[in-house]
Amino acid sequence: QKFLNKWTIFLFCSILFSSNQKEH
């Protein structure tokens, strides 16, 4: 379960990064 959580955070960060780049 811990591994899954890490994966989710990684995905979330990736989406946030993409959104931030798109906004700029």
Phi and psi in degrees as a GROMACS rama.xvg file:
@    title "Ramachandran Plot"
@    xaxis  label "Phi"
@    yaxis  label "Psi"
@TYPE xy
-59.3355  -42.6755  LYS-2
-60.473  -43.3432  PHE-3
-60.5964  -42.222  LEU-4
-59.9277  -43.7651  ASN-5
-61.4932  -42.0367  LYS-6
-62.1641  -41.7401  TRP-7
-63.0076  -43.0634  THR-8
-63.1521  -41.7094  ILE-9
-61.0109  -44.5315  PHE-10
-63.718  -44.0027  LEU-11
-60.0394  -43.9326  PHE-12
-62.0877  -42.9517  CYS-13
-60.8353  -43.5862  SER-14
-65.1094  -42.1372  ILE-15
-62.6296  -44.1689  LEU-16
-60.6317  -44.9367  PHE-17
-61.5259  -43.3771  SER-18
-63.4724  -42.662  SER-19
-63.1488  -43.0947  ASN-20
-64.4644  -39.8547  GLN-21
-65.6531  -39.3974  LYS-22
-63.4539  -38.1314  GLU-23
